[in-house]
Amino acid sequence: MPNIVLLAPNGQVGFEVARAVAPLGNVSSLSRSDVDFSDIKATITKVEALDPALIINCAAWTAVDKAEAESVSCHLINAALPGALATLAKQKDAWLVHYSSDYVYPGHGTTPWQEDDVTGPLSVYGQSKLDGDIAVIEGTDKYLIFRTSWVYAARGNNFMRTMLKLAQSRDTLSVVADQIGSPTPARLIAQVTTLALQQVFTKERQKENASILSGIYHLTPKGYCSWCDFAAEIFSLASTHGMPLALKPEQLTAITTADYPTPAVRPANSRLNLNKLEHTFQVQLPSWQQQLALTFAELADKNI
Ligand SMILES: NC(=O)c1ccc[n+]([C@@H]2O[C@H](COP(=O)([O-])OP(=O)(O)OC[C@H]3O[C@@H](n4cnc5c(N)ncnc54)[C@H](OP(=O)(O)O)[C@@H]3O)[C@@H](O)[C@H]2O)c1
């Protein structure tokens, strides 16, 4: 069984990936209680000591607005760390899995972005994620970079949980309706990551050239919506599951990005084309509505 080192098992994606990849090898996790990842040298020493055949980097600076004022710290975690992990992976002939973002694209138009489209981040966070992708690609040959968007989960800080909390106490809510993307559950990211890694390891066992699978892949469910559509679907499912909400569906108001200014600029078009992932790994991605319904079933099960 290969040694797998996973960074940040307590984040939204890290929590799900830690469980999903367990059948693939001996998983060791490193979190903030082991080492502060902004100390890159100390982090690399810890990862190296675990002799990985696979490194999965779920760590990230995800505070998009805060990054505008703290670009150095953001860059350290989102770009310098993946770069150093790539160098280590190359030295050890290990695979590296890294996660990236729709925020690397310039956000205009309505056409879904393809992995090889020209990038053009609009924010410090977006630039740091792009720099991280470039550092991985330049640092090693055996990598999978999954660019995802609008991540949520039954646990952690995310839009779904924020909406549910707000709708319990407020009877009106205004949500942005001119940014379009795909809400992506952390669990789907973990499941698809595992599926892709199974194919990588199968190729390696068969002494085939697995590095042809290296690359950037978009990973979201199918279909697109606005944040306001996403909120409406959340409230509809909440009502189906009998969750008590103060907010009535007609009291949800669609607003524009201009009505809700934030320190970091968000892309209006976060649509990601999924063909490359579906074709390379022979997966069929489910719709975002089906994935949200599954997450609600999980919430209801656990009474979260
Ligand atoms: N969230 C989104 O909407 C979104 C959208 C597109 C792409 N992505 C990408 O998806 C990936 C996973 O995101 P996520 O939503 O799972 O993020 P998350 O929940 O914010 O998790 C990030 C993890 O990184 C850890 N971390 C950050 N700085 C650290 C440090 N200095 N030392 C040790 N640990 C540190 C955090 O630990 P603590 O909990 O201790 O702080 C946390 O466990 C990231 O690459 C992100 O850029 C996310």
The ligand as an ORCA input file, in Angstrom:
! r2SCAN-3c Opt
* xyz 0 1
  N     -14.238     27.039     -0.638
  C     -14.541     27.315     -1.902
  O     -15.617     27.829     -2.224
  C     -13.577     26.945     -3.000
  C     -13.897     27.286     -4.334
  C     -13.005     26.935     -5.357
  C     -11.831     26.259     -5.041
  N     -11.556     25.967     -3.742
  C     -10.281     25.288     -3.450
  O     -10.571     24.000     -2.896
  C      -9.547     23.651     -1.968
  C     -10.150     23.229     -0.651
  O     -10.912     24.323     -0.128
  P     -11.810     24.170      1.183
  O     -13.104     24.825      0.902
  O     -11.761     22.778      1.677
  O     -10.966     25.123      2.174
  P     -11.085     25.237      3.755
  O     -12.285     24.549      4.253
  O     -10.872     26.699      4.046
  O      -9.815     24.415      4.243
  C      -8.522     24.901      4.124
  C      -7.657     24.151      5.108
  O      -6.314     24.664      5.037
  C      -5.827     24.751      6.336
  N      -4.794     25.773      6.466
  C      -4.805     27.023      5.925
  N      -3.713     27.690      6.315
  C      -2.994     26.850      7.101
  C      -1.775     26.963      7.811
  N      -1.035     28.093      7.782
  N      -1.327     25.909      8.526
  C      -2.053     24.769      8.574
  N      -3.224     24.592      7.942
  C      -3.692     25.624      7.211
  C      -7.019     25.143      7.169
  O      -6.754     24.838      8.509
  P      -7.549     25.591      9.700
  O      -8.941     25.062      9.621
  O      -6.793     25.185     10.914
  O      -7.469     27.050      9.384
  C      -8.117     24.298      6.555
  O      -8.158     23.021      7.158
  C      -8.615     24.857     -1.871
  O      -7.527     24.674     -2.729
  C      -9.466     26.013     -2.386
  O      -8.692     27.057     -2.925
  C     -12.398     26.270     -2.718
*
